[in-house]
Amino acid sequence: MTVVAPIAAGIVVQYLSTEITLALVSILLILSGLLILRVEENRGPRDIRKPWIQEFIEGTSYFFGQKIILWLSIFIAFVQFGVGVTIVITIPYITEVLSGSELHYGLFLAGFPLGYVIGSVLINYIKLNSRRLMMLGALFIGGLTFIALGFNQNVWFAIFTESIGGVMIAIFSIHNITLIQQVVPNQLMGKITSVRMLIVRTAVLVGLLLGGLLSELYGIRPMYFMIGTIICLTSFIGILLPYFSFIDEEIDGERLAS
């Protein structure tokens, strides 16, 4: 749906009107709510849970004690920082910098999830001896796509470049999630995910704030250069430094059982 919806919205806005688009969205949301009302759930007995702050502290302690979880979250935080910036600058980039239409904007938004789907399929056929090289190499190429958008002059090339970025981020993210699922015990998964999401959402927030401020001061294209440079630099450091070789280490079977 993240592929289809932006394209459909772009078509409706360009050939009908914004008002009709908002009306259709409102109708769909109302229908969705009515359908949810028909969902019935069986409530069973629940175990007494600890106070949320205690669970959060436990999750935080485990999170910062596992360097593979910590560093993978830091890498993904840089990506999410870029996402925050692009939320601010995508519309003016397509409509003003590249003189695109609402349909072009919808296609651009659909490009990333379409690439993500393609990357999810291709990942089964990409075989490298180094998981670190595969993950951080994909992240590095993803950073290059941001830099390419900064140089780009054509809206269709922008859509294609965004799709390539989706492929690369899919390769990184799927391995990232897989490693976390292998390392984190089941009983701690929710707590660790909460800490990880806090870091990710904070990175998006910082990206939104800086994207709005810096794009006003320096323009749209420098923002893509900045995002791409940050992602490329951090991923290249991860590839280059021997310290990050722990990403290639096999997960101990006993650890999985814990």
Beta strands, then each sheet from edge to edge (+ up, - down):
end
